[in-house]
Amino acid sequence: METNRQAWDTLARNGSPFAHVASDEECRYPLKTLDSRGWLPEDVRGLKVLCLAAGGGWQSILYATAGAEVTVVDLSPEMLALDLREAQRRGLNVRTLATSMDDLSMLGDATFDIAHQPVSTCYIPSLSGMYRELARVLKDGGLYISQHKQPGSLQITHRDHRDRYVLGVEYYEQRALPVAADTMYREQGTSEFLHRWDELIGELCRSGFVLEDLVEPRRADLTASPGMAGHRGRFVPPYVRLKARRHRRDSEQTTRIFS
């Protein structure tokens, strides 16, 4: 955890593209910026939104601009400083909490209407605790939107002499990923973990969620040369985006009775 905290503090200080605050143009239509697929409600004014592992002044600012009551959680104080700075500059109210995404103990049960998480689950070794915490803090029927690195993409270690992408990491690897020549979708200095599909989706469902939609953002470019992200994306999709909903707690009791 400390490795990733320090890495993201450094990335924030050095102006990483992942520490990109929301622009005026993006804030003009904040929900369209956040949600190109129509997963969010048409109006989020007054809704309580948890931006999970989402520091950096982008997601929180967009939700706050749209009128939501925003809490942003992140491991990196430097990333959260960007949220606070930008919120103050725009006259917005954003609450920040410096904690790991799988420790939400300072947040109350059934508090949030929406939880939105950018690519970040790769920085913790297990998803079960995080999903359980999310299920606890979301209201019944609460929406969870997230994006993750696909396991196949994280298995790639290098490109061979014939420009083929080599799966050099085992699918069932549980340790932190080794240093690899292919750093296309790896953030400098971080410690990352591969999560299998039965963890990404199965554990989500077992924790109290119903999966409503799944998309793979297209990163393929037929004109891209080897070594470019668009070329790599033709063979292995790097991301998956999930829309899930917290099912009713009384339905969990019914399941236990009849299981």
VOGU-3710 file (C-alpha; in Angstrom, 3 decimals, decimal comma):
1> metnrqawdt> 0,000/0,000/0,000  2,800/2,419/0,899  4,452/1,791/-2,471  1,321/2,871/-4,306  0,735/5,856/-2,057  4,216/7,166/-2,767  3,950/6,379/-6,473  0,700/8,297/-6,894  1,941/11,200/-4,801  4,868/11,422/-7,221
11> larngspfah> 2,645/11,102/-10,297  0,416/13,910/-8,991  3,370/16,209/-8,283  4,858/15,528/-11,716  1,702/16,382/-13,634  0,724/12,873/-14,734  -2,102/12,727/-17,310  -3,959/10,668/-14,695  -3,955/13,762/-12,475  -5,984/15,773/-14,975
21> vasdeecryp> -8,481/18,154/-13,359  -11,805/18,742/-15,076  -11,713/21,464/-17,711  -14,272/24,232/-18,196  -15,470/22,490/-21,365  -15,934/19,191/-19,532  -17,793/20,950/-16,719  -20,235/22,513/-19,180  -21,995/19,150/-19,555  -20,629/17,205/-16,580
31> lktldsrgwl> -22,865/14,132/-16,756  -22,203/13,653/-20,473  -18,490/13,898/-19,741  -18,781/11,279/-17,017  -21,183/8,974/-18,805  -21,302/8,493/-22,567  -23,478/5,371/-22,289  -26,473/6,693/-20,373  -25,809/4,675/-17,231  -26,238/7,612/-14,853
41> pedvrglkvl> -29,574/9,211/-13,892  -30,509/12,299/-15,904  -30,243/14,387/-12,731  -27,890/13,764/-9,795  -28,695/16,918/-7,820  -28,838/16,083/-4,117  -27,638/12,506/-4,628  -24,764/11,268/-2,498  -21,884/10,100/-4,672  -18,783/8,184/-3,635
51> claagggwqs> -15,843/8,645/-6,013  -13,762/5,628/-5,064  -9,984/5,644/-5,532  -10,681/8,636/-7,761  -8,503/11,495/-6,566  -7,082/13,945/-9,060  -9,725/16,638/-9,480  -11,662/15,177/-12,397  -14,498/12,875/-11,385  -15,346/14,602/-8,097
61> ilyatagaev> -15,431/18,029/-9,728  -17,769/16,863/-12,485  -20,216/15,284/-10,054  -20,130/18,322/-7,764  -20,693/20,626/-10,736  -23,765/18,526/-11,582  -25,111/19,117/-8,069  -24,239/15,883/-6,287  -22,967/15,639/-2,701  -19,512/14,231/-3,325
71> tvvdlspeml> -17,105/12,225/-1,192  -13,854/11,255/-2,887  -11,651/8,510/-1,444  -8,035/8,018/-2,466  -4,851/6,593/-1,019  -2,756/9,540/-2,205  -2,901/12,843/-0,288  -1,351/14,608/-3,276  -4,131/13,406/-5,580  -6,772/14,503/-3,061
81> aldlreaqrr> -5,105/17,907/-2,827  -5,977/18,417/-6,495  -9,658/17,737/-5,723  -9,648/20,232/-2,850  -7,768/22,872/-4,812  -10,076/22,623/-7,806  -13,228/22,509/-5,671  -12,153/25,667/-3,863  -11,338/27,404/-7,131  -14,788/26,592/-8,524
91> glnvrtlats> -16,705/27,234/-5,289  -17,747/23,589/-4,925  -18,091/21,450/-1,814  -16,137/18,175/-2,039  -15,309/15,942/0,924  -12,017/14,016/0,742  -10,875/10,945/2,658  -7,334/9,564/2,521  -7,736/5,812/2,859  -7,388/2,597/0,917
101> mddlsmlgda> -10,305/1,682/-1,346  -10,945/-1,482/0,696  -11,168/0,371/4,030  -14,291/2,538/4,137  -14,825/2,069/7,876  -15,278/5,818/8,414  -18,354/5,824/6,138  -21,832/4,847/7,316  -23,990/1,963/6,143  -26,360/2,573/3,217
111> tfdiahqpvs> -25,095/6,149/2,731  -24,504/6,565/-1,003  -26,766/6,551/-4,068  -23,881/6,150/-6,553  -20,328/4,822/-6,349  -18,073/5,555/-9,313  -14,603/4,047/-9,599  -12,032/4,660/-12,331  -9,291/2,126/-13,119  -7,762/1,370/-9,719
121> tcyipslsgm> -8,616/-2,137/-8,496  -5,283/-3,326/-9,908  -3,566/-1,667/-6,930  -4,974/-4,002/-4,261  -4,293/-7,754/-3,999  -7,893/-8,822/-3,291  -11,271/-7,457/-4,371  -13,555/-9,253/-1,921  -13,057/-6,799/0,939  -13,522/-3,763/-1,298
131> yrelarvlkd> -16,714/-5,152/-2,833  -18,115/-5,949/0,632  -17,368/-2,421/1,796  -19,050/-0,993/-1,296  -22,108/-3,174/-0,701  -22,245/-1,890/2,868  -22,035/1,841/2,118  -24,372/1,832/-0,927  -28,104/2,166/-0,474  -30,442/-0,540/-1,733
141> gglyisqhkq> -30,673/-0,033/-5,482  -27,490/2,071/-5,437  -25,524/2,278/-8,676  -21,894/1,163/-8,998  -19,997/2,133/-12,155  -16,397/0,995/-12,492  -13,588/0,389/-14,948  -10,864/-2,223/-14,537  -7,759/-3,501/-16,266  -8,502/-6,776/-18,019
151> pgslqithrd> -6,486/-9,759/-16,755  -5,254/-10,717/-20,231  -3,784/-7,260/-20,706  -1,887/-7,464/-17,425  -0,466/-10,857/-18,425  1,459/-9,295/-21,318  5,140/-8,826/-20,541  6,683/-7,990/-23,910  6,446/-8,085/-27,715  8,562/-10,628/-29,585
161> hrdryvlgve> 10,581/-10,221/-32,815  7,442/-10,942/-34,888  5,446/-8,252/-33,037  3,396/-10,823/-31,177  2,308/-9,982/-27,639  3,583/-12,515/-25,126  1,585/-13,629/-22,091  4,459/-13,923/-19,661  2,442/-13,815/-16,412  0,364/-16,775/-15,251
171> yyeqralpva> -3,398/-16,259/-15,113  -3,504/-17,425/-11,487  -0,652/-15,186/-10,320  -1,421/-13,863/-6,840  1,719/-11,892/-6,135  2,393/-8,362/-7,296  3,130/-8,294/-11,010  6,800/-8,493/-11,969  8,564/-5,690/-13,782  7,897/-6,087/-17,519
181> adtmyreqgt> 9,276/-4,639/-20,723  5,722/-3,814/-21,837  4,646/-0,824/-19,731  1,874/0,385/-22,039  -0,834/0,067/-19,383  1,316/0,102/-16,254  1,777/3,233/-14,117  5,365/4,047/-13,197  6,444/3,041/-9,702  3,221/1,306/-8,740
191> seflhrwdel> 2,655/-2,218/-7,484  -0,135/-3,931/-9,459  -2,104/-7,147/-9,172  -3,932/-9,255/-11,743  -7,598/-9,998/-10,995  -9,288/-12,876/-12,796  -12,808/-12,664/-14,237  -14,226/-14,737/-11,393  -12,937/-12,035/-9,052  -13,925/-8,999/-11,121
201> igelcrsgfv> -17,473/-10,197/-11,779  -18,129/-13,281/-9,655  -16,988/-11,654/-6,423  -18,992/-8,548/-7,298  -22,183/-10,601/-7,576  -21,426/-12,608/-4,435  -20,981/-9,365/-2,502  -24,517/-8,155/-3,108  -24,561/-6,662/-6,610  -26,413/-7,430/-9,819
211> ledlveprra> -24,463/-6,816/-13,025  -26,576/-4,768/-15,464  -24,147/-4,030/-18,291  -20,580/-4,646/-19,432  -18,597/-2,952/-22,190  -15,020/-3,142/-23,423  -13,812/0,356/-24,378  -12,301/-0,008/-27,835  -8,608/0,811/-27,998  -7,850/-0,862/-31,347
221> dltaspgmag> -6,488/1,145/-34,278  -6,000/-0,699/-37,555  -3,553/1,969/-38,732  -1,329/1,863/-35,637  2,219/0,556/-35,841  3,696/-2,057/-33,482  4,644/-0,485/-30,203  1,666/1,880/-30,204  -1,317/1,496/-27,885  -3,693/1,188/-30,837
231> hrgrfvppyv> -1,726/-1,750/-32,223  -1,694/-3,550/-28,874  -5,415/-2,928/-28,508  -6,077/-4,882/-31,712  -4,995/-8,049/-29,926  -5,851/-7,536/-26,250  -8,483/-5,101/-24,931  -6,967/-3,264/-21,964  -10,115/-2,327/-20,035  -13,593/-3,453/-19,069
241> rlkarrhrrd> -16,348/-1,171/-17,794  -19,098/-2,474/-15,505  -22,504/-1,206/-14,471  -23,858/-2,913/-11,350  -26,576/-2,251/-8,807  -26,786/-3,015/-5,103  -29,712/-5,383/-4,699  -32,142/-5,035/-1,821  -30,937/-6,249/1,544  -34,217/-8,078/2,247
251> seqttrifs> -33,573/-10,181/-0,879  -30,317/-11,343/0,734  -32,273/-12,635/3,709  -34,642/-14,488/1,364  -31,670/-16,056/-0,420  -30,209/-17,283/2,862  -33,532/-18,819/3,922  -34,022/-20,779/0,706  -30,405/-21,618/-0,142
//
